[in-house]
Amino acid sequence: MFSQGVACLLRQETSFEIVGQKTELDQAVAGIQKLQPDVIILDVHSRFDQPMAGLWQILTALPNIRVIGLSLQDNTFQIYRVQQREVKSLADLIDAIDDES
């Protein structure tokens, strides 16, 4: 129901094209790898047994993808991304932490 509601709302925006909806993690990851969408929207309270493991699979398979996690329980969203950096010193690690705050 969550995905159908979000899809219905987004279809009203002509600048978006919805290319798929999945409720099972393995099917979702396979579809994402095949279709390579620009953005993925996830229910952060989904039925996936291990949602963070699935998110990691998605982000490592397609590191440039934007993943937005929506929570209907508290009306919030999170944005997830992968960013790789080479860490040669403690200063590099501190810079990476500071960039995220």
Backbone hydrogen bonds in HBPLUS format (Angstrom, degrees):
<---DONOR---> <-ACCEPTOR-->    atom                        ^
c    i                          cat <-CA-CA->   ^        H-A-AA   ^      H-
h    n   atom  resd res      DA  || num        DHA   H-A  angle D-A-AA Bond
n    s   type  num  typ     dist DA aas  dist angle  dist       angle   num
A0005-GLY N   A0001-MET O   2.97 MM   4  6.14 155.9  2.03 149.2 155.1     1
A0006-VAL N   A0002-PHE O   3.02 MM   4  6.32 164.6  2.04 157.4 161.1     2
A0007-ALA N   A0003-SER O   2.89 MM   4  5.95 162.2  1.92 146.2 152.0     3
A0008-CYS N   A0004-GLN O   2.94 MM   4  6.04 155.2  2.00 142.1 148.8     4
A0009-LEU N   A0005-GLY O   3.10 MM   4  6.35 157.8  2.15 146.2 151.4     5
A0010-LEU N   A0006-VAL O   2.90 MM   4  6.15 163.1  1.93 155.2 159.9     6
A0011-ARG N   A0007-ALA O   2.90 MM   4  6.01 144.5  2.03 148.7 157.4     7
A0012-GLN N   A0009-LEU O   3.25 MM   3  5.67 151.0  2.34 106.4 114.4     8
A0013-GLU N   A0010-LEU O   2.95 MM   3  5.36 153.9  2.02 111.0 119.1     9
A0016-PHE N   A0013-GLU O   3.33 MM   3  5.97 169.5  2.34 120.0 121.7    10
A0028-ALA N   A0024-GLU O   2.86 MM   4  6.04 152.2  1.94 153.6 162.9    11
A0029-VAL N   A0025-LEU O   2.89 MM   4  6.13 167.6  1.91 162.6 163.8    12
A0030-ALA N   A0026-ASP O   3.09 MM   4  6.19 164.0  2.12 143.2 148.0    13
A0031-GLY N   A0027-GLN O   2.91 MM   4  6.01 160.9  1.95 145.7 151.4    14
A0032-ILE N   A0028-ALA O   2.87 MM   4  6.03 157.0  1.92 151.5 158.1    15
A0033-GLN N   A0029-VAL O   2.95 MM   4  6.13 162.6  1.98 151.3 155.7    16
A0034-LYS N   A0030-ALA O   3.02 MM   4  6.20 150.7  2.11 144.1 152.3    17
A0035-LEU N   A0031-GLY O   2.82 MM   4  5.90 174.4  1.83 155.4 157.3    18
A0036-GLN N   A0032-ILE O   2.75 MM   4  5.22 149.0  1.85 139.9 148.3    19
A0066-ARG N   A0038-ASP O   3.15 MM  28  6.33 171.8  2.16 149.0 151.3    20
A0040-ILE N   A0066-ARG O   2.81 MM  26  6.28 151.1  1.90 158.8 167.9    21
A0068-ILE N   A0040-ILE O   2.80 MM  28  6.16 168.7  1.81 167.0 170.3    22
A0042-LEU N   A0068-ILE O   2.78 MM  26  6.16 161.4  1.81 154.5 160.5    23
A0070-LEU N   A0042-LEU O   2.72 MM  28  6.04 164.0  1.75 176.2 176.8    24
A0046-SER N   A0043-ASP O   3.09 MM   3  5.14 124.0  2.42 127.3 120.6    25
A0044-VAL N   A0070-LEU O   2.90 MM  26  5.71 166.7  1.92 146.3 150.8    26
A0053-ALA N   A0050-GLN O   3.12 MM   3  5.40 124.0  2.45 105.4 119.1    27
A0054-GLY N   A0050-GLN O   3.16 MM   4  6.50 158.4  2.21 155.5 161.8    28
A0055-LEU N   A0051-PRO O   2.89 MM   4  6.11 155.6  1.95 146.2 153.3    29
A0056-TRP N   A0052-MET O   2.91 MM   4  6.09 156.3  1.97 143.1 149.2    30
A0057-GLN N   A0053-ALA O   2.99 MM   4  6.28 153.6  2.06 144.6 151.6    31
A0058-ILE N   A0054-GLY O   3.03 MM   4  6.31 158.9  2.08 150.5 155.4    32
A0059-LEU N   A0055-LEU O   2.90 MM   4  6.15 169.6  1.92 157.4 159.9    33
A0060-THR N   A0056-TRP O   2.93 MM   4  5.99 158.7  1.98 150.9 156.0    34
A0061-ALA N   A0057-GLN O   3.04 MM   4  6.05 148.5  2.14 140.8 149.4    35
A0062-LEU N   A0058-ILE O   2.98 MM   4  6.08 155.0  2.04 151.3 157.8    36
A0065-ILE N   A0062-LEU O   3.11 MM   3  5.70 169.2  2.12 125.4 128.1    37
A0080-TYR N   A0067-VAL O   2.86 MM  13  5.25 167.1  1.88 154.6 159.1    38
A0069-GLY N   A0078-GLN O   2.75 MM   9  4.99 164.4  1.77 151.2 156.2    39
A0078-GLN N   A0069-GLY O   2.82 MM   9  4.99 148.8  1.91 139.1 149.6    40
A0071-SER N   A0076-THR O   2.89 MM   5  5.35 156.0  1.95 164.8 159.2    41
A0075-ASN N   A0071-SER O   2.98 MM   4  5.54 114.5  2.42 134.5 148.8    42
A0076-THR N   A0071-SER O   3.34 MM   5  5.35 142.8  2.48 134.9 143.6    43
A0092-ASP N   A0089-SER O   3.14 MM   3  5.35 126.6  2.44  99.9 112.3    44
A0093-LEU N   A0089-SER O   3.39 MM   4  6.82 155.0  2.46 145.5 151.4    45
A0094-ILE N   A0090-LEU O   2.93 MM   4  6.22 159.8  1.97 154.4 160.3    46
A0095-ASP N   A0091-ALA O   2.89 MM   4  6.09 154.9  1.96 147.0 153.7    47
A0096-ALA N   A0092-ASP O   3.07 MM   4  6.34 152.9  2.14 143.7 150.5    48
A0097-ILE N   A0093-LEU O   3.03 MM   4  6.35 154.0  2.10 147.9 154.9    49
A0098-ASP N   A0094-ILE O   2.89 MM   4  6.09 163.5  1.91 152.8 157.3    50
A0099-ASP N   A0095-ASP O   2.96 MM   4  6.13 147.9  2.06 145.8 153.7    51
A0100-GLU N   A0097-ILE O   3.18 MM   3  5.46 139.9  2.35 104.0 114.5    52
A0101-SER N   A0098-ASP O   3.23 MM   3  5.38 155.7  2.29 103.5 110.7    53
